[in-house]
Amino acid sequence: MRYLKTAAAALTCAFVLVPAGIASAGSGPAPAPGARTAPSAASTAPSAAGNPASTRAQAAGVCADAYQIGSTGYVKRNGTTIASVKQFYSPSCAKNYGYVWVWDSFRDTAGDYDVTAAVYSASQDEVLGKRSWTNTTVQEFWSNGTSTVAECTAGVGTVRRAGDPAPVGGYSSTRC
């Protein structure tokens, strides 16, 4: 046993004395100003926060620079939150978009459902850019873009579970 302890101590000392090598950030010449590597492409994954680069956003024609304006609203069914509703604005396209994100907790139990996403213009008292989906299990929904940036608007959305007689809806805060 004494020899085993001595061998273990000797091996430990040997590993401590062997250099592991040195790596240092910034060693070597700096790249030329125009030769730096470009950042990786934006993710096309959908997200609860809303990703204008997602595959479904691009299919809906959402401009890449769109970002959320106002606060998030919620769709509730029997007191339980089942979806989020947001409004997005694109400065380069001068468009507003409605966005609906169906929560996993609802999707896991609902089967299929119907969804609408749109922009409500308080100035016109109209729902604009409305898109509808029926018998779906998708999570992310974008309205068509609306030319309402000079108006008071809100993102609006509805969800109707199969078997329910009517949809339930929600809306984001109104932005002027």
Salt bridges, closest charged atoms under 4 A:
ASP104 OD1 - ARG107 NH1 3.62
ASP114 OD2 - ARG160 NH2 2.93
ASP164 OD2 - ARG77 NE 2.71
